[in-house]
């Protein structure tokens, strides 16, 4: 079966009118007063009460089941480049050689353990949009289909033609891979690490996704998506569709309520950097660049066909770290029902002449948006938060600038107190020093931080909790912090 295409524009209509309105609102904001500390003063912010109707934590829905490889289980199979597709796939010693073989036989409940090696299965990929691996056989609520890295392994999916995974089925998990795009250029310009089309209940967790010309993760017409603990970097460079690191586009209801945690979709615990657009927009009617965001929730007030239909579920964006992306750290565009809690953003928006609102966290034409507990360091000349729409609530965001104090419901500081703030991912460490003003500055909304540690009764702003709430300060696992008391350089 030919795989569905994902080559249509991400926003198949002109954005010129929307962008003109952004400019007009910016002028109105300027007329109403200075943006103190990079905080957009419009509109007036509602207060998010502690709890505020927001469930504590991220809920059981985000906890992946503890599954270990079991050669004796009838539904466990193994894949290795050293195997053979003539094997039975039932043990590591009798593994299949290709992921394609697993896809050929997959049924609900199967778990495929993929071992170290590079998987580059390119046969039949002559046309744009035909992904390397198309998952179109569904699992069930009680019997998911899971593609998982063997414990201790980091298999590499290498894609040089188009997307690595295209998922058009329900109850699918892809966990633990490096997805590497290679050889893409402005002439060879389509592909995602993972793209999900018209599906529900899909988990993408613990992967590294990089080098894909359209975006790292993209979806259309889907719901109940769980994108967690991935490192998504250096994507969206070459496609005129203006992609981003993680993009939820035109979410659609599939007949399910929110999970027990109060959300239908999650973007939690991811690290995003180096995602940018280098090619002008192909559907805007002029030579502009619009996106290259770390994360975007895009047009969930209409369905995939473009009909105005509000998506009923709520989306959580929490515990993510976004730095040095060409666009905004987090962008919510023509969407509703989104919570942006406990994220750390640092000096994004490096694309010159980027169209739209230049704020680390930006909303436009939105309703029912809550932004709280974020730790934000804007680059020079850019705002921390800009909200455009109805029912925009904001509280306890810690914003680094040249002033200290409060602005509205947010807190202004002159330093974030990071262990090692940097635009270089090899050395960047956005955990908190013991002297950070972000400590105890937030309200209780999330039970755990990006490392899975419990947040205290007085939680910290940003993705990481410096204290467990019992007085002990934990050092960063990614560096030695003997000088934690020193201020940022």
N, C-alpha and C positions, 0 to 999 in steps of 0.2 A: 504494500500500500504506500502510495506517495505521501510523504510527510507534509502536514499543513505548512503553509508559508507564513512568515512573520515579517514580510518585507514592506507592509504598508506603513505610511508615516505614523509616528507615535501620536501626533496630534494632527489629523488630516484636515485642518482648516487654518486659515490665516490667524496669526496671533497679533497682527499689527494693532487692531483695536484694543485688545487687552493690554498690550505694552504701552499704548498711548494713555490708557487709564492709569496704569502704574505711574507714569510720569506726572500726570495731573495730580494724583493723590500725594506724590512726593512734594509737589509745590505747595499743596494745602498744608502738609505737615510742617514745612519750613515756615509758613506764615503763622503757624500756631505756636512756634517756640523752638528752642534748640533741642536737638536730640541728645540729651544729657547722657554722657557715658556710652553713647552708641545705642541708646534705647529709643525706639520709635514711640512717640507719645500718643499716637492714634491707633485704635480707639481707646477709650477708657477701659481699664482692665477689671474684670470681675475677680473676686477673691476665690481661690481654691481652698476650701476648708480642709483641715487635716482629715484625710480619708476622702472627703469631698465626693462621695459616691464612687470613688475609684477603688477597686479591690486592691488590697495589699498584695504585693508580689506579682508574679507572672503566672501562677496557677499550675495545676497538674498538667494542663494541656501542653506545657512546654517541656515537660520532663520526658526525655526519650527513654524507652524501656531498656532495662539492663539485659542485653543479649550477648552471649558469648558464642564463639564458633563451636559447633557440635557436629562432628562427622556422623554421629549416630542419629541425628535428627533428619527425618525424611525430606524436610524442606530446606536444608542448608546445603549450599553448593560453593565451590571454590574456583577462583580464576587466577591464573599466573601466566606471564609471558613464556615461562618454561614448560607449560603444560601442552596439552593437545586437545583439540575439539573432538577427537575420536575417543577421549576418555569419558568416564561417567561423571566427573566433576564432584564426586562425593567426599573426597579427602584432599588435603593439600598436596599429597603425593600423586593423586590422579586428577589434578585440576584441569579445567578447560584452559585454552590459550587465549580466547578472546571474550570480551564483554558481549560482543554480538551473539555469541553462542548462548549466553545466559538469556539475552533478550528473546531469542528464538523460542525458548522453552518456558519462560516465566509464567507462573500462575499465582493467584492470590495466596499469600502466606509465605512465599519464597524469600529466603535471605541469601544474598550472594556476597561472599567474602572475597574481596579483590586484593591481591597481594602486590608487593612492590614491583615496579616496572613502568614502562612507558607504553600507553595504549593509544595507537594512532591508526584507526581503522577507517580508511578513506574511500574504499571502493564504492562507486555509485554516487559520489557527491559532486556531480557535474553542475548542479544548479544551486543558485542562491536559496538558502532556507532549508535544504535537506540536511538536517543535523547528523552528526556522527552517530549519536545514540538516541533513538526515538523510543520513548516508553509510552506505549499506547494500550497496554493491557492493565486493567485496574485491579487494585486490591479491594479489600472491604474494610469496614470499620473495625472488625476484629482480626483481620488478616492482611496487614499491609504488605506491600512488596518493598523490600529494602535492598539497596546497593550500598555496601559498607566497606570501608577499608578494614582489612585484617588488623587486629590489634597489634600495634608496634610498626605498622606499615604505612606508607604514604604513596599510594599509586598515583601516577600522573596520566591525565587525559590530555593528549596533545592534539589540538585542533588547528589546522592551517587553512581551512576552506570555509567553514561556517561554524555554527554553534556546537558546543560539546554535547549538551543534553537538551533535548526537547521533550517536555512532559505533557502529554495530552490525555492523561488518565488520572484517576483519583486514588488516594491512599498510597502515596509513593514517598519513600525517603531516599535521599542521596547524602551520604555522610562520609567525610574523612578524606576527600580527594584533593589533589592539586589539579586544577583545570587551567591549562596553559595555552593561550592563543599565540601562534607563531606565524610570522610572515605576512600579517595583515597590513594593508596600505590603503591609501585613498582609492586605489583602483580595485582592491580586493577588500570590500568594506562592510561585509555583513557578518554578524555572529555574536551570540551571547555565550557566556559560560553555561548558564541555565536559562531556558525560556519555558514558561508554563502557559498553556493555552486552554481556556475553557475547562478548567479542572478545579477540584477542591481537595482539601486535606493533603498538602504536599509539604514535606520537611526538607529543607536544605541546610545542613548543619556541619560545622567544623571543617569547611573546605577553604582552600585558597583559590581565588578566582582572579585571573589577571591576563591582560593582553588581548582582550576581545574588543573588536572595533565598534560594536553597537552599545554594549553594556555588560556589566557583570552578571546581574540577575534581572530578568524582565518577565512581566506577566501581562496577560490580557484576559478579561472575561472570567476571572477566577475568584476563589474565596477560600478562607481557612488556610492561609499560607503561613508557614513558620520558617523564617529565615534567621538563623541563629548562629552566633559564634564563628562567623566566617571572616576571613581577611580578603577584602575586595579592593583591588588596586590596579591602577594603570589601564583602565578600560574606557570605552566610549570615544576614542580618539578620532576614528576615521569615517564614521557613518553620518550622513547629513540628516538622519532622523533625530539627532540631538538626544542621545541616551545619557545614562548616569550609572553610578555604581550599582545601586539597588533601586529598581523602579517597579511600583505597583500601579499599573495603568488600567483604568476603567474596571475596577472590581465589580463583580456581579454576584447577586444572591443566588445560591444553589439550594435553598430550602432548609438551611441550618440556622439555628440560633447562635448567639455568641457562646463561647466556651464558658465553663464554670468561672473562669477568672474574669469574665466580663468583656472579652475581646474575641473577635473573629480572626484577626490577622496580627502577626507579630514581626517586628524587625528588632531583634534584641541581641546585644552583646557582640555586635560586629565591629570590625576595624576597617576604615575606609580612607584611602589616600590616593592621590595621583590620578583620579578619574577626571577627565576633561574632554571638551569638544575642541577639535582643531579644524573642523570642516564646517563651512557655513550651512545654516539651516536650509533644507531642501524643500520646505513647504511654507515658508514664511513670506515669500514674495520679495525678499530683499536679502542682502548679504549680511546676516547677523548670526551671532551665536547665543543660544538661550539657556543651555543646560550644562552638563558635566558635573552634576551634583553628586554628593556622597549618597544621599537618599532622597527619593521623591515619591510622594503619593499624588497621583496625577489623574484628575478628572474622574473621580468616583461618583460624580453626580450625573453621569450618563453611562449607558451601556456600550458594549463594543461597537455597535452599529452607529452610535452617535445620538441615540434617542435620549432625551432628558429623563433619567430614572435615577432617583437617589438610592445609593447602596445603603442598606440598613445596618450593617455590622460596624463595629468599632475597631480601630487599628491602634496598636501600641508600638511606639518607637522609643526604646529604652536601653540604657546602658551601652550605647554605641560610642565609639571614638571616631571622629571625622576630622582630618587635618590635611591641608595642602591639596584640596580638590579645586579644580578650576571653577566650578560653580559653587552653589551654596552647600553648606554641610547638610542641611535638612530643608527641603522645599515641599510645601503643600499647596497644590495648585488646583483650583476649582474642585475642591473636595470637602467632605464633611466627616465629623465623628473621628477625630484623631487626637491621641494623647502623645505628647513629646516630653518624656520624663527622664531625668538623670542621665543625660548625654553630655559628653565632653566634646567641644568643638574648638579648633585651634587654627586660626589663620588660613581659612579657605578663600575662595573668590579671587584666584590669581589670574583668571582669564581677562585680558584687557578688553574693554568695551562690551562686557557681558550685558545683554539686554535683561530688563526686569529689575526687581528689587535686590539691591546689593546688601544683603544681611545674612549672617551666619545661619539663622533660622528664619525662614520667610514663609508667610502665607499670603495667598491672593485669591479673592473670590471664594472664600471658605465660610463654613458654618460649624459651630460647636467644636472648637479647637481648644485644647488645654496644654499650656506650655509651662512646665515647672521643674525646678531642681537641676536645671542645666548649668554647666560651667563653661562659659563662653569667652574666648579670647579672639576678638576680631582683628583682622589685619588693618593697617593704617588706612583711614578714609572710609571704612565700611562699618555698617551698623551691626549690632549684636542680634537684635530681634526686630522684625517688621511684620505687623499683623494687619491684614486687609480682609474684612469680612464681618460677619455677625457672630455674636457669642464667642468672643475670643478671650479666654481666661488665662492669666499669667501670674505666676507667683514664685518667689524664692529662687529665681535664676541669679546666679552669681556672674557678674559681667566685669571683665578686666578692661580698664581704660585709664584715663589720667585723673580720675576723681574717685573719692570714696564717699560712701553714704548710701542713700536709697533713692530710687526713682520709681514712683508708683509702688508696685509690689516687689520690685527686684532690688538686688544688692549690688552696689558698685564698689569695686576694689581696684587697687593698683597692681596687684600681682596675684597669680593663681596659686602659687606655691606648688608647682609640679616638681617631681623628682628630676626630670630632665626634658624640658620642653624643646622640641626640635622639629623641623620639617624633614629631617632625614629619618626614614623609618628604621634604619639600622640602629639608631641610638635613642630615638624618641621614647620617653617614658612619662605618661600622663597620669601616673598615680600621684598621691598627695604626700607632701612633706608634713611633718608634725606641726609646722607653723602655718599651714595653708589656711587662709580665711574662708575657704569653702567647707571646712570641718564644722559640723553641727549647724550648718546654715540652711538646711533644707527642711521640708516637711515630710512626714512619713507617707510614702506612696509605694515604694518598692521594698520587698523583703530582703533581696540580695543584690549584690553589686555585680559588675562585669566578670569578676573572678569567682562568683558563686558564694562569696562570703556574706554573712548576715549584716544587714545595716543596723545601726544602733537606734535607740529610742529617739535620739537627735541625729538624724542621718546627715551625711555629707552631700554637698552638691556635686554633680558630675557622675561619671560612670563608675568611679572607684570609691570605696569606703576606706578611709584611713584607719578607723577604729572599729572594733567589734562592738562598741558600746559598753565594754567592761574595763576600759582603761588601757587596753593593750594596743600599741601601734604596730602594725605589721609592715615590714620592709617590702620593697618592690621585688617580685621574683625575677624581674628582668635586669636588675642592676644592683650593685651595692650602694647603699645610701648612708654611709657613715657621716656625711655632711648634710643630713636632712634639714637641719635648722637654718642653713644658709638660704637667703632669698634667691629667686630666679635671677639669672644673668640677663 
